[in-house]
Amino acid sequence: MKRKAKIVIGGLGVPESLRWHEGALWFSDLGHGTVHRWDGAGRLDAICEVPGRAGGLGWLPDGRLLVVSMDGGCVYRLEPDGGLVEHADLRKIAGGPVNDMLVDAQGRAYVDNFGFDYYTFDREKPNSMLYEPPGPPKAPIAVFDPDGDLLGLSDPLMFPNGLLLSPDGTTLIAAETLGLRLAALPVRPDGTLDAPRPWGSLVSPLLWRMVNDGGVFGKVARKISALMDHPEIAKRSSSPIAPDGLAWDPDGRTVWVANALRGECVRVEEGGRILDRVATSQHTLSCLVAGGDGRTLFAATVPTDDPAHAAELNDGHIEVFQL
């Protein structure tokens, strides 16, 4: 039986991009386009409202906040006077909403995007139908210097999402949400990214071949997968694992993965073997291991990741589990 996280904050739209900064939990609310700070003792502050929906978060070395505008196609910088100014432009790069972001110790920003209009597709068809050949468009990770100038683009990935930097800073690990896997991209000395390699697959090779098949087996597999995503079935199932947010475990080797299709966080080792699971109340979009002792697993959960519907429901949660 899975261990279960407990809800500590409710009434949110789409909480995402969990970060620990200066002794507090920070996160975006994609449903309402806002950035929040929680002190862990009951005080929840709204930091800013971001045009075009707030996405990934990070900080420059001087402490200024960077925040993605998902629909605006850019990254904003929060100035000391409270004003937002455009920091980096992805309008000619992103094929869909801009998504998550990692900012390293030098202030370089790694920013990904959906690659296509996922929300419109998801409202019209089951998620599994994305794998009908030729499959969904891929998208690169953009790398910006501390001044917001473009340094380069990675090779295209299958819906790049949550990002992690290795402790030595030489490897970027990216969740490929629609690829049901994690990829590792070597970081060059100038911050740009080398060709990706597999870090861990989260789906069986047989199932992956079947859902991507262009013939009758693929059609059947995609229909069965769509049935498995029915809410009454999904809440009792731990498969598939569509990785969204990522977090290092305290051991520094294994990675916690937020499962965007199920109510759980899973801990995996390189190669993809599942080592641990923690159940959450809803689909999980982001996770973080932080807190005063560095051993609290935070999870951002939603009844739906459709931002318009989620904003109406206001049933997003922040949940915690003590490791």
C-alpha positions in Angstrom: 0.0 0.0 0.0 1.3 3.4 -0.9 2.1 5.9 1.8 -0.1 9.0 1.5 0.7 12.8 1.5 -1.5 15.2 3.4 -3.0 18.4 2.2 -1.6 21.6 3.7 -3.0 24.2 1.3 -6.2 24.1 -0.7 -8.3 26.4 -2.8 -5.8 26.9 -5.6 -6.2 26.8 -9.4 -3.3 24.9 -10.9 -0.3 25.0 -8.5 2.9 24.3 -10.3 6.7 25.0 -10.2 7.4 24.3 -6.6 10.6 26.0 -5.4 12.3 26.5 -2.0 13.8 29.9 -1.6 15.0 31.7 1.5 13.3 29.4 3.9 9.9 29.4 2.2 7.9 27.5 -0.4 7.2 29.4 -3.7 4.9 28.3 -6.5 2.9 29.5 -9.5 -0.8 29.1 -9.9 -1.4 28.5 -13.6 -5.1 28.8 -13.2 -5.0 32.4 -11.9 -1.6 33.6 -13.3 -0.1 34.3 -9.9 3.1 33.6 -7.9 2.8 32.7 -4.2 5.1 32.4 -1.2 4.1 30.2 1.8 6.1 30.4 5.1 5.0 26.9 6.2 3.2 28.3 9.2 -0.1 29.5 7.6 0.9 32.7 5.9 0.3 32.6 2.1 1.4 35.7 0.2 0.6 36.6 -3.4 3.9 38.0 -4.8 2.8 39.1 -8.3 0.3 38.5 -11.1 1.9 37.6 -14.4 0.4 38.5 -17.8 -0.2 35.3 -19.8 -0.3 32.9 -16.9 2.7 32.3 -14.5 4.8 29.2 -15.2 8.3 28.2 -14.2 10.2 30.1 -11.5 13.8 30.9 -10.7 16.1 33.6 -9.2 19.1 35.5 -10.6 22.2 35.7 -8.4 21.2 39.1 -7.2 17.9 37.8 -5.9 15.5 39.0 -8.6 12.7 36.6 -9.4 12.3 35.2 -13.0 8.9 33.9 -14.0 7.7 32.4 -17.2 4.7 33.8 -19.0 3.2 30.7 -20.5 0.9 32.3 -23.1 3.0 35.5 -23.4 5.9 33.5 -24.8 8.5 35.2 -22.6 10.2 35.3 -19.2 9.6 38.2 -16.9 11.9 39.7 -14.3 10.5 41.1 -11.0 12.3 44.3 -10.2 12.8 45.6 -6.6 10.1 48.2 -7.2 7.6 45.4 -7.9 7.4 46.0 -11.6 7.7 43.2 -14.2 10.0 43.7 -17.2 10.6 41.3 -20.0 13.8 39.3 -19.5 13.9 36.7 -22.3 11.8 36.3 -25.5 10.7 32.8 -26.7 8.0 33.9 -29.2 10.0 32.6 -32.2 11.1 29.5 -30.4 8.0 28.1 -28.6 5.6 26.0 -30.7 3.1 26.1 -27.8 2.8 27.5 -24.3 6.1 28.2 -22.5 6.4 25.9 -19.6 8.9 25.2 -16.9 12.3 26.8 -16.1 15.5 26.2 -14.2 17.8 29.0 -13.3 21.3 27.9 -12.4 23.7 29.5 -9.9 25.2 31.7 -12.7 21.8 33.1 -13.6 21.4 31.1 -16.8 17.8 30.2 -17.5 16.8 26.9 -19.1 13.3 27.2 -20.4 11.1 24.6 -22.2 7.7 24.7 -24.0 4.9 22.3 -24.9 5.7 22.3 -28.7 2.0 22.5 -29.6 -1.4 23.5 -28.3 -1.8 20.6 -25.8 -4.8 22.0 -24.0 -7.0 22.2 -27.1 -6.0 18.7 -28.1 -6.7 17.3 -24.7 -10.2 18.9 -24.6 -11.1 17.3 -27.9 -9.4 13.8 -27.8 -8.0 11.3 -25.2 -4.4 11.9 -24.3 -3.4 8.5 -25.7 -4.4 9.7 -29.2 -1.3 12.0 -29.2 0.7 8.9 -30.1 -1.0 8.2 -33.4 1.8 8.5 -35.9 3.6 10.8 -36.5 3.1 11.6 -32.9 3.2 15.0 -31.2 5.6 17.7 -32.3 8.8 18.0 -30.3 10.3 21.1 -28.7 13.8 22.3 -27.6 15.0 23.7 -24.3 16.1 27.3 -24.7 19.2 28.5 -22.8 19.5 32.2 -21.9 22.4 34.0 -20.3 21.9 36.1 -17.1 21.0 39.2 -19.2 18.3 37.3 -21.1 20.1 36.8 -24.4 19.7 33.5 -26.1 22.7 31.2 -25.8 21.3 28.2 -27.7 18.7 25.5 -28.1 18.8 21.8 -27.2 17.9 19.0 -29.6 14.1 18.8 -29.7 12.4 16.6 -26.9 9.0 15.1 -26.6 7.2 17.7 -24.4 10.1 18.8 -22.2 8.9 19.7 -18.7 10.4 19.5 -15.2 14.2 20.2 -15.1 16.9 19.2 -12.7 20.6 20.1 -12.6 23.1 17.5 -11.3 24.9 18.4 -8.1 28.1 19.0 -10.1 26.3 21.2 -12.6 27.4 19.1 -15.6 24.1 17.4 -16.6 20.6 18.7 -17.0 17.9 16.1 -16.4 14.6 16.8 -18.3 11.2 15.1 -17.9 9.8 14.2 -21.4 6.2 14.1 -20.3 4.8 12.6 -23.5 7.9 10.4 -23.9 7.2 8.8 -20.5 10.9 9.1 -19.7 13.7 11.2 -18.3 16.5 12.4 -20.5 20.0 13.6 -19.5 21.6 16.5 -21.5 25.3 17.3 -20.9 25.9 20.9 -20.0 28.8 22.5 -21.9 31.1 25.0 -20.1 29.2 27.9 -21.7 25.9 26.6 -20.4 24.6 25.3 -23.7 23.3 21.7 -24.0 24.8 18.7 -25.8 22.7 15.9 -27.3 20.4 14.1 -24.9 20.8 10.5 -23.8 18.3 8.3 -22.0 18.3 8.6 -18.2 15.3 6.4 -17.4 12.2 5.1 -19.2 9.0 5.0 -17.2 7.0 2.7 -19.6 7.5 -0.8 -20.7 9.2 -1.1 -24.1 6.4 -3.3 -25.4 3.6 -0.9 -24.4 5.6 2.0 -25.9 5.9 0.2 -29.2 2.2 -0.6 -29.2 0.8 2.8 -28.5 3.1 4.3 -31.2 2.3 1.6 -33.8 0.7 2.9 -37.0 -1.4 -0.3 -37.6 -4.3 -2.1 -35.9 -2.3 -3.0 -32.7 -1.6 0.7 -32.2 -5.3 1.6 -32.6 -6.3 -1.0 -30.0 -3.5 0.0 -27.6 -4.4 3.7 -27.8 -8.1 2.9 -27.1 -7.3 0.7 -24.1 -5.0 3.4 -22.8 -7.8 6.0 -23.1 -10.1 3.7 -21.1 -7.4 3.4 -18.4 -7.4 7.2 -18.0 -11.1 7.2 -16.9 -11.1 8.9 -13.5 -12.5 5.9 -11.7 -9.8 3.6 -13.1 -7.0 6.1 -13.0 -7.3 6.8 -9.2 -6.8 3.0 -8.6 -3.9 2.7 -11.1 -0.2 3.6 -10.9 0.4 3.3 -14.7 1.3 5.1 -16.8 3.9 7.5 -15.4 3.9 10.8 -17.3 6.8 12.7 -15.6 6.1 16.4 -14.9 8.0 18.1 -12.1 11.3 16.5 -10.8 13.2 16.7 -7.5 16.4 15.2 -6.1 16.0 12.8 -3.2 18.2 13.5 -0.2 20.5 10.7 -1.4 21.5 12.9 -4.3 21.3 10.0 -6.8 17.6 9.2 -7.2 14.8 11.4 -8.5 11.3 12.0 -7.3 8.9 12.4 -10.2 5.4 14.0 -10.2 3.1 11.8 -12.2 0.8 14.1 -14.2 -1.6 11.3 -15.1 -2.0 9.9 -11.6 -2.2 10.9 -8.0 1.3 10.0 -6.9 5.0 10.9 -6.7 7.5 8.1 -7.6 11.2 7.8 -6.8 13.3 6.4 -9.6 16.9 5.5 -10.1 18.9 6.0 -13.3 17.6 3.4 -15.7 14.0 3.9 -14.7 13.5 1.4 -11.9 10.8 2.5 -9.4 12.0 2.5 -5.8 9.2 4.2 -3.9 5.8 5.7 -4.3 3.8 8.3 -2.3 0.1 8.7 -3.0 -1.4 12.1 -3.4 -5.1 13.1 -3.6 -5.1 14.2 -7.3 -3.0 14.3 -10.5 0.5 15.6 -9.5 2.2 18.3 -11.6 5.2 19.3 -9.5 7.2 17.9 -6.6 10.0 19.2 -4.4 12.1 17.8 -1.6 13.0 20.7 0.8 11.8 22.2 4.1 13.8 23.0 7.2 15.3 19.5 7.5 15.5 19.0 3.7 13.4 15.8 3.9 9.9 17.1 3.2 8.3 16.0 -0.1 6.0 18.7 -1.4 3.5 17.9 -4.2 1.3 20.2 -6.2 -1.9 18.4 -7.2 -5.0 19.2 -9.4 -8.3 17.7 -10.3 -7.6 18.8 -13.9 -4.6 20.5 -15.6 -7.0 22.4 -17.9 -6.3 26.0 -16.6 -9.7 27.4 -17.4 -11.6 24.5 -15.8 -9.2 24.4 -12.8 -9.7 28.2 -12.2 -13.4 27.5 -11.9 -13.0 24.6 -9.5 -10.3 26.1 -7.2 -9.5 22.7 -5.9 -5.7 22.6 -6.4 -3.6 21.5 -3.4 -0.2 21.6 -1.9 0.5 18.3 -0.2 3.4 17.1 2.0 5.0 13.9 3.1 7.8 13.5 5.5 10.5 11.3 4.0 
